Every structure is written in C-alpha cells, then in structure tokens.
Amino acid sequence: MKHVGIICEYNPFHAGHARLLEHVRGAKTVICLMSGNFTQRGEAALLPPVSRAAMAIAGGADLVLELPFPFAAASARHFATAGVRALGALGVDTLAFGSECGDVGQLRELAARAPEDNYREKTPDVMQNTGDAAAYFAALGARISSNDILGVEYLRAMLRETPDMQAVTLRRQGAQYRDTVLENGQFPSATALRRALAEGEDVSEYIPQHARQIFLDAAKRVGFADTARLGGAMLALLRADGARNGATAEIAECGGGLLAHLVKAAFAATDYGTLCRAAATKRYTDGRIRRALLYLLAGVTQADLAAHPVYLRLLAANARGREYLAETARRRIIPVVTKQADITGLGAMAARQRTLALVSDGLFALCFEGGLAPHTLQTAKPYLI
C-alpha cells in the first residue's frame, strides 16, 4: 500500500470521510479523485470543487484531483469505471473505499459475477418495471446494500481495467448511507447533512474540526449550490417542441422511454421538485431522473460516458502530493492540468471533455443564489500548502 487512491465526492466532507483517510494514513501518498461540480445523483455539489478539495487536504489527503464531468454524475458503473481507469493511469497501487459489509472478499466474489451492461434486458419480465438497483440485484443473484453496489462496481472495474491494483475497504460506522435525520452520533450521513442544510440548520459541529473553518469560509463566500435553480431551464427545454423534435434521442440516461416520459411530466410540473416527483416511477428512480435531466441540459451522450478520462484537473495538494506529481510526471499515462490552456493539443476527446467541463461550470454557476460567474470556477487556482 504505497500510493492509495480514494474515489469520493466529499459533499460535504464529514467524520466518516476523515476516518477512511486516517485508516490509510500509513501510505506514502493518499490521492483523492473527487467529483467536481456535480455528484453521482445528478445534483450540484454544495460547494465549489477547490473548497471541498481543501477540506480533504485538511483531513489528511495529499493530493486531490477532479473526477471529470460527466463521469462524476454518472450511475455506479460509469462512475466506478472512470474512477478506476483514472487512478490506474496515475500509477495508484491500492484503492480504498468505505462499504456497509466491510469485506473485500465478499465484494470481490460478487464483482466476479456482476451483470453486464445490458443486465436489465436479461432480467425476468416481472422485474422490468422496477428500478435500476432492483434489476441489478436480480441479475446479480444477491441483495446487498445500495452503497455496496459501488464497492462491487469498483472491484468489477479493477478486474477488467487494473488487475494488479489492490483493494482495501473500511466498514461504515454510524448513520447508514441514506439516513436523512441528524442525530448526535459521531458519523452522520452526507445525505442527512445536506437535508439539514437545505432546511437552514447549522451543521458546522458535524464537520471535522480541521476542515470546519474552510467549510464556513466557503459557505460565507458563495453560499450553497441548489440544483433546483436549474429547474426553469429544464422545464423550458423539455416543453420546447417536444424536446427539440428528438434531437436529444442520444442523451445519456434518457433511453427506455424516459425522455418521452420527462417531456410529458414537464407539462404537469411547475419547478424542479415537482418535475422530479411527476416523473418518478418504480422504474425511473429519483437518481436516474436527476441524472437524465442534468445530462439533457449539458448534452451528454452515451458515448461521452463510455470514453476514458483523458486528463485530470489538479484541485489541491500538499508537499507530498506535489512530490508525487513530480515523481510520476514521466511514467503516468494521464496528464494532470492546472488550467484550461494545458488541455490544448491533447486531442479530440480531450477537447470534447473540456467542452463538457465548461458546460458543467456554466450550469453549476447558476445553482448559487445570486449567480456565480463561470469564469470564477474556470480560473480557480488549486489549493496548495
């Protein structure tokens, strides 16, 4: 366990995240690959990437790089595959992650028989009107925690992409993955923290002390992002001429009749919340709908999700992190950039991913009350100590 990678969101950074960083502190370098503007459920991150990365450095990470959009907002398979590919290209030898079961062996056995991409087509007819997770469980032949699906997908990706990479998992303590109520426990869930913030509560006592001031400063400076502020644009797009006469047919996550379903829901909805509720069914789960709406606005296609990340953006580093970048500069097979100009000359796929990153910045900026200039996000300097 020399160079450990963690694929994360830190939305927000909390005690459970700090516990995993402490668990791998014996490694020479701890590298976090963190979601940028948007997270896996298709929602805007509470704070800009550099602020969240700074909290990770305060919590024990050495280097924080951005998992690019649209992979950061993708379903478990695309999220995990892109993350593992990127860490492998960086030269990371061990992946560390939290899980409900805390048993790498058990998760690895499940990963070996994880269903293929078309698993929904092979599930029994009785399962066709169920959500993605339920169909996944049926194809897998085992029911596990929803959070453990991500662990299975990490290990599945490692079997295919980076077979020499080792895995370490730490069993979750305290609140469960999607617990929504804050209690006086040591390890609250990120879901509960976000819910409390949305209701105007002060959650600073739940933020690890070493990262608390960074959190408070960022919140005072820009406030918290709210995906609901994109609702008007989503409704306008869906209502306009039947989603542009099918021009969005190739949009990721919109297959299987979901696009037509969203268009219909848009005429019954008045804002983002009512749109999500109007569109939700047993098959089209909340997370799937939110990802589809985001991808619709950003123009993300299935081909974009199938691609490899071709560059990574530096968000934060300490001395050990900078040393790692210097030592691996010649042998790693993915460039690490600090500004948009660094991407020029990396090829057509890099240009496409840069375009999607710029679109992501524009959308994310709209999620802040009073607005935030996209230029502020695009020119933000890495947090270096």
N, C-alpha and C positions, 0 to 999 in steps of 0.2 A: 504494500500500500504506500507507494511513493508519491504519486500525483493523483489526488482524488477529485472526482467531478460530482457535482450535485446539480440536477435539473430542477429549477424552482420558479416560484412566482413572487414570494415574499409580499403578499398583498393582504394585510401588511405583515411585516416581519414580527414574529412573536416568539414566545418562550420555547415552543416546540421546535422551531427552526434553529434557535440558538443551541438547543440540546443536541441536535444532529451535528451541527458544526463542532461542538465540543467533543462529540463522540469520535470524530475523525481528526482531531487536532494533532495527533501524532504523525500525520503525513507531512511530507516535505512541503507540499503545496496543496491548498484547497481551492478549487476552481468552481465557481458557481456560474451556470448557464441559466440566465434569468429572463423570463418573459419581459418584453418591453412595454409598449403602450396598452396592449390588450392581453387578456388572460384566457385560459382554456375554455371557460364557459362563454366566450364571446363578449365579455364585458370589459369595460375600461378599467385599468388598474387605478387604485385610489390616488396614487402619487406618481409623478414622472419617474422614468427609469433610473436616472442618476441618483435621485434622492433615495430610492429603495436600495440601490446598489451600495450607497454609502452606509446605510443601516447594516447591510450584510458584512461589510468590511469591519464595522464597529463590533459586529457579533462574532468575528473570527475567521471570515473568509479572507483569502489572499488576493484573489482575482475574480472580478465579476464581468462577464461578457453577456451580450444580449442574444437570446434565442430569437431569431428574426421573425417578424410578421411575414406570412400568415401562420407559420408553424406554431407560434406561441398561443394562438387562439383556436387551435385545431382539436379534434377529438383525440382520444387517448393514443390510438395507433400512430397517427401522423405526428402528434406532439412527441411521443416517446422515440419514434424512429429518427426524426430530425435531430432531437437532442443527443441520442447515442451516436449518430453519424458525426455530429459536430465535435463531440468530446473525443471520439476516436481519432478524428483528423487533427485534433490539438495535441495528441500524444498522451491523453489521460489513461492510466492503467487500471483504475478502480472507479466504479460508480457506486455512490452511496445514496440511499433513499429511505424514507420512512414508510412503514406499512402497518396494517392492522394486525397481521398474523406474526410478523417479525421472524419469519422462517424462509430464508433464501432457497433452501432445498425444496420446500413445498411449492413455492412460487416458480422455481425452475422446472419442476415436473409439469406444472400447468402450462408454462410457456412452451414446452416441447410439443404440446398438443393444441396450442392456441389456434382458433379458427382462422381461415384465410380471409382475404378482403371481402369476398362475396358470401360470407357466412350467413347473412340474412336469407339469401336465396335458397340455402340448403337446410334451413330450419323448418320444422313441421308447419303445415298450414295454420294450425291453431295458434302459432307464435307470430304470425305475420302482422297482427295488429297490436304488437307490443313494442315497448321502447327498445332503443339500441342495447341498453345494458341487459335487459331480459333476454333478447335474442342472442346476445353474446354468451350469457350463462348457458342457454340451451345448447348452443353449438359447442361450448367448452365441455359440457357434461358435468359441471360443478358450479355451485353457487358460492361466491366469495364476496367479501366486502367490495363495494363500489370503488373504494380507494385502492384496494389491492389489484384491481384491473390495471391500473397504471403500472404497478410493480411487475405484473405479468408481461405487459407490453414492453417495459424496459428490457426484461430478460429475453423476450422473443426477439427484439431488435438486436440485442447483443449476440445471440446465437447466429444471426444472419449477417450482421454488419461488423462486429468486433469480437470474434470468438475468444480472443486472448484477454479480453477485459474481465476483471474480477468484479464481484458484486458484494456489497455489504448493506444490510438493512437493519434499521432500528425500530423496534416496536413502538407504536404510538402510545402515549400516555395521556391521561386526562380526557378532555372532551373528544367526542367522535368527530369524524371528518366533516359532517354537515350539521352538527349541533348548532342551533340558532340562538340559544339562550346563554347569556354570560352569567357564570356563577363565580364564586370566589375560589375557583380552582387555580392550580398553578399553570395549567396548559389549556387555555381556551382555544376554540377553533377559529380559523380565519373567517369562516362564514359568520360566526357569532359576532366577531369584532366588526365586520362590515355592516351587519344588521344594526348593531348598536350605533355606529357612526351615522348611518342613514337616519336614525331616529334622534340624532342630535346629542347622543351621550358622549361623555368624556371617557376615552378608553386608554388614556396615556399610562395608567397604572398597570395595564396588561402588556405594555411594550417593554422589552428588556431594557434595563436601566442604561446600559452602554449605548443603546441606539435611540433612546427616548427623545433626546434633545434634537437629533436630526429629524425625527418624525414631526415633532412640534414645530420646528422651524419651517419645514417644507409645507406643513398644513397652513401655517400662518401666511406664508408667501403666496401660495397658489390655491389653497383650499383643496377639496377632494373632488375627483372626477366622478361624474354620474352619467352612465350610458343612456339614461332616459332623455338626456338633452339631444340625442340623435333621433329621437322618435319622429319629429316632424319631417326630417329628411327621408326617413324610412317609409313613412306613410305616403309622402309625395311621390316617391319612386315607384312604389307598388301600385298606387292608384293611376299613375300616368300611362294611359294607353295599354293597360294590361301588362305592366312591367316591360314597356318598350317592345311590344309585339314579339316576345320570345327571344329578344336579344340577350337575355340573361340565362338562356337554357343551359349554358355550360358552367354556370356558377357553382362552386363547390357547396356541398351540403344541401343543395336545392333539388336533388333528384327525388325519384319515387313519388312524384305528385306534390311535393312540398311547396314548390314555387306557386302553383295554381292555388293551393290552399292558403298561402300567405296573401296572395292578391285578394282572394275572397275575404279573408279576415280583415284586411286593411280598410274595407268599406264598412265594417262594423265597429272599427276601433277609433278612438279619439287621440290616443297618445301611445307611448312605448309600452307602458304597463298593460293597457287594455289590448294592444296588439298581440303581445306575448300570450296573454290569457285567452284571447279569442282563437289563437292558432294552436294552442296546446291540446293534444290528444294523447291517448295511451301510446300511440306510435311516435308521434312527434313530441318528444320531451322538451322541457324548457331549455336545456342546454343546447340541443340541436337547433331549436328555433332561433336562439340568440346568436349562435354562430352563423346560421344561414342569413340572418338579417345583416350582420356585420359584413359578411363576405359579399352580399348583394351590393351594399354601399361601396365597398372597396374594389369590386370587380375581380375577386379572387376566383380562379378556376381550379378544377380538379388537377390539372397539370401543374399548377403552382404548388399544390400540396405534395405532389409526387416527386418534385425536384429535391435535390440535395441543397442544404445551405452552402453557399459558395463564399461567404465572408461572414465575419463576426465583428460586432462593434464593441470596442472597449468602453465599459461604463465606470469601473473603479478598480483600483489596485493599491496594495501596499508595497513595501520594498521587495518582499518575497514574490509577490505576483509579477512585478516588473522584471525581476531576475528570471523568472520562468519564461516570460515572453522573450527576453534576450537570448536565453539558452536554447530555446526551441525555434528561433526565427528561421533557421535554415532547414530544419527537418520536418516541421509540421506542414501539413498539406492543405491548410486553410488559412487565408490571410486574416489578420486582426487589424481593423481600421479604426482611426480616431476621428476622421472627418469624411464628408461625402466625396471629396476630391480623390481620396485614396481608392475609391471603387472604380474610377475611370480606367479602362484598359483591362478589366478582369473578365470581359466577355459579355455575351448577350444575356446569359442567365443572371449574371450579377447586375446588369442594367435593369432587368425585369424586377429583381428583388429590391433594388434601390427604389424603383418606381413605387412598388407596393409599400416600402418603408415611408416614402414621402406622403403617400395617400393616408397611411396609418397616422402619421403625425398630424395631418390636417384634420382627420376625424377626431383624434384624441384631444386636440386643442379645443374643439367645440364642446367637449364634455365638462369643461370647467365653467363655473358661474362667472359671467362677465367676459368669457372667452380668454383664450391664451394664443398668442401668435405662434403658428407652426415654426417660424424661424427660431423662436426661443428653444424649441425642442431640438431642432436640427443643428444648432450651433452650441448646444450644451457641452461643456468641457468635462472630461472624465474626472471623477473624484480620486485624487491621488494623495497618499500620505506616505 
